[in-house]
Amino acid sequence: MNTGIDVGGSSSGTANTVSNYGITGIFSGFVSVSGSIMGINLNNCLNSNVAYNSVTCPGLNAAGTVYGIYFQASGTVPTT
């Protein structure tokens, strides 16, 4: 697992803009995101921050599920 991932920082000056996603076909075959499209995806990350970002999707033309910001975790947290 990754720790301390920061997407967007601590103010609007370090923010990101994610736009025009969700208008294509499904292109990922990874197990935890199969059939989905994400603007920002954090998978199995601990103590992470996603803030001050602008995520816009103008219209959906996707066959799967569309997420703006998606935090997902599965399995067991490591002990060390």
PyRosetta script that sets phi, psi and omega in degrees:
from pyrosetta import init, pose_from_sequence

init()
pose = pose_from_sequence("MNTGIDVGGSSSGTANTVSNYGITGIFSGFVSVSGSIMGINLNNCLNSNVAYNSVTCPGLNAAGTVYGIYFQASGTVPTT")
pose.set_psi(1, 144.0)
pose.set_omega(1, 173.1)
pose.set_phi(2, -85.9)
pose.set_psi(2, 153.8)
pose.set_omega(2, 175.7)
pose.set_phi(3, -130.2)
pose.set_psi(3, 148.6)
pose.set_omega(3, 172.5)
pose.set_phi(4, 71.3)
pose.set_psi(4, 27.1)
pose.set_omega(4, 177.0)
pose.set_phi(5, -67.7)
pose.set_psi(5, 134.5)
pose.set_omega(5, -179.1)
pose.set_phi(6, -125.9)
pose.set_psi(6, 116.6)
pose.set_omega(6, 178.2)
pose.set_phi(7, -119.7)
pose.set_psi(7, 102.3)
pose.set_omega(7, 178.1)
pose.set_phi(8, 112.8)
pose.set_psi(8, -18.3)
pose.set_omega(8, 174.9)
pose.set_phi(9, 73.9)
pose.set_psi(9, -151.7)
pose.set_omega(9, -173.7)
pose.set_phi(10, -116.0)
pose.set_psi(10, 8.9)
pose.set_omega(10, 177.7)
pose.set_phi(11, -158.5)
pose.set_psi(11, 168.4)
pose.set_omega(11, -179.6)
pose.set_phi(12, -65.8)
pose.set_psi(12, -19.5)
pose.set_omega(12, 177.8)
pose.set_phi(13, -69.0)
pose.set_psi(13, -19.9)
pose.set_omega(13, 179.8)
pose.set_phi(14, -111.7)
pose.set_psi(14, 13.0)
pose.set_omega(14, -177.0)
pose.set_phi(15, -71.8)
pose.set_psi(15, 164.6)
pose.set_omega(15, 176.0)
pose.set_phi(16, -118.2)
pose.set_psi(16, 155.1)
pose.set_omega(16, 173.4)
pose.set_phi(17, -118.1)
pose.set_psi(17, 122.2)
pose.set_omega(17, 177.4)
pose.set_phi(18, -117.5)
pose.set_psi(18, 120.1)
pose.set_omega(18, -177.5)
pose.set_phi(19, -144.6)
pose.set_psi(19, 166.1)
pose.set_omega(19, 177.8)
pose.set_phi(20, 57.0)
pose.set_psi(20, 39.6)
pose.set_omega(20, 172.8)
pose.set_phi(21, -109.5)
pose.set_psi(21, 165.3)
pose.set_omega(21, -179.2)
pose.set_phi(22, 83.5)
pose.set_psi(22, 11.8)
pose.set_omega(22, -178.7)
pose.set_phi(23, -113.8)
pose.set_psi(23, 14.2)
pose.set_omega(23, 179.0)
pose.set_phi(24, -121.6)
pose.set_psi(24, 179.0)
pose.set_omega(24, 174.4)
pose.set_phi(25, -77.2)
pose.set_psi(25, 171.9)
pose.set_omega(25, 177.4)
pose.set_phi(26, -69.9)
pose.set_psi(26, 129.1)
pose.set_omega(26, -177.0)
pose.set_phi(27, -125.2)
pose.set_psi(27, 3.3)
pose.set_omega(27, -179.2)
pose.set_phi(28, -113.4)
pose.set_psi(28, 134.2)
pose.set_omega(28, 176.8)
pose.set_phi(29, -110.0)
pose.set_psi(29, 9.5)
pose.set_omega(29, 179.4)
pose.set_phi(30, -62.0)
pose.set_psi(30, 145.1)
pose.set_omega(30, -173.3)
pose.set_phi(31, -55.7)
pose.set_psi(31, -48.5)
pose.set_omega(31, -173.0)
pose.set_phi(32, -80.7)
pose.set_psi(32, -8.1)
pose.set_omega(32, 179.4)
pose.set_phi(33, -126.0)
pose.set_psi(33, 12.0)
pose.set_omega(33, -178.9)
pose.set_phi(34, -59.6)
pose.set_psi(34, 128.0)
pose.set_omega(34, 179.9)
pose.set_phi(35, 80.8)
pose.set_psi(35, 12.2)
pose.set_omega(35, -177.7)
pose.set_phi(36, -129.9)
pose.set_psi(36, 154.6)
pose.set_omega(36, 174.2)
pose.set_phi(37, -126.2)
pose.set_psi(37, 129.9)
pose.set_omega(37, -178.0)
pose.set_phi(38, -123.1)
pose.set_psi(38, 141.4)
pose.set_omega(38, 171.0)
pose.set_phi(39, -72.9)
pose.set_psi(39, -49.9)
pose.set_omega(39, 175.3)
pose.set_phi(40, -131.9)
pose.set_psi(40, 128.0)
pose.set_omega(40, -177.8)
pose.set_phi(41, -129.7)
pose.set_psi(41, 120.4)
pose.set_omega(41, 171.8)
pose.set_phi(42, -115.3)
pose.set_psi(42, 117.0)
pose.set_omega(42, -175.2)
pose.set_phi(43, -116.1)
pose.set_psi(43, 118.7)
pose.set_omega(43, 179.7)
pose.set_phi(44, 57.4)
pose.set_psi(44, 51.2)
pose.set_omega(44, 178.2)
pose.set_phi(45, -117.5)
pose.set_psi(45, 134.0)
pose.set_omega(45, 179.4)
pose.set_phi(46, -103.2)
pose.set_psi(46, 147.8)
pose.set_omega(46, 174.8)
pose.set_phi(47, 51.6)
pose.set_psi(47, 49.2)
pose.set_omega(47, -176.6)
pose.set_phi(48, -106.3)
pose.set_psi(48, 161.6)
pose.set_omega(48, -177.4)
pose.set_phi(49, -131.0)
pose.set_psi(49, 129.1)
pose.set_omega(49, 170.3)
pose.set_phi(50, -129.2)
pose.set_psi(50, 107.5)
pose.set_omega(50, -175.5)
pose.set_phi(51, -149.0)
pose.set_psi(51, 158.6)
pose.set_omega(51, 174.5)
pose.set_phi(52, 61.5)
pose.set_psi(52, 23.8)
pose.set_omega(52, -179.8)
pose.set_phi(53, -100.2)
pose.set_psi(53, 153.4)
pose.set_omega(53, 174.2)
pose.set_phi(54, -110.1)
pose.set_psi(54, 117.7)
pose.set_omega(54, -178.1)
pose.set_phi(55, -122.0)
pose.set_psi(55, 114.2)
pose.set_omega(55, -179.0)
pose.set_phi(56, -130.8)
pose.set_psi(56, 143.0)
pose.set_omega(56, 179.3)
pose.set_phi(57, -129.8)
pose.set_psi(57, 111.1)
pose.set_omega(57, -170.8)
pose.set_phi(58, -69.3)
pose.set_psi(58, -25.8)
pose.set_omega(58, -179.1)
pose.set_phi(59, -179.4)
pose.set_psi(59, 146.2)
pose.set_omega(59, -174.7)
pose.set_phi(60, -96.6)
pose.set_psi(60, 129.5)
pose.set_omega(60, 175.2)
pose.set_phi(61, -137.4)
pose.set_psi(61, 37.8)
pose.set_omega(61, -175.6)
pose.set_phi(62, -110.8)
pose.set_psi(62, 148.8)
pose.set_omega(62, -179.8)
pose.set_phi(63, -83.2)
pose.set_psi(63, -15.1)
pose.set_omega(63, -176.2)
pose.set_phi(64, -111.4)
pose.set_psi(64, -162.5)
pose.set_omega(64, 179.1)
pose.set_phi(65, -84.9)
pose.set_psi(65, 138.2)
pose.set_omega(65, -179.7)
pose.set_phi(66, -115.4)
pose.set_psi(66, 128.4)
pose.set_omega(66, 178.7)
pose.set_phi(67, -119.6)
pose.set_psi(67, 144.1)
pose.set_omega(67, 172.5)
pose.set_phi(68, -76.9)
pose.set_psi(68, -63.9)
pose.set_omega(68, 176.5)
pose.set_phi(69, -125.2)
pose.set_psi(69, 128.3)
pose.set_omega(69, -175.1)
pose.set_phi(70, -131.6)
pose.set_psi(70, 115.1)
pose.set_omega(70, 171.9)
pose.set_phi(71, -102.6)
pose.set_psi(71, 127.2)
pose.set_omega(71, -178.9)
pose.set_phi(72, -137.8)
pose.set_psi(72, 138.0)
pose.set_omega(72, 176.1)
pose.set_phi(73, -139.9)
pose.set_psi(73, 144.1)
pose.set_omega(73, 176.7)
pose.set_phi(74, -147.4)
pose.set_psi(74, 159.9)
pose.set_omega(74, 178.6)
pose.set_phi(75, 89.6)
pose.set_psi(75, -159.0)
pose.set_omega(75, -176.5)
pose.set_phi(76, -111.6)
pose.set_psi(76, 136.3)
pose.set_omega(76, 178.0)
pose.set_phi(77, -66.8)
pose.set_psi(77, 133.1)
pose.set_omega(77, 179.8)
pose.set_phi(78, -64.7)
pose.set_psi(78, 150.6)
pose.set_omega(78, -178.8)
pose.set_phi(79, -89.4)
pose.set_psi(79, -14.7)
pose.set_omega(79, 179.3)
pose.set_phi(80, -124.4)
pose.dump_pdb("model.pdb")
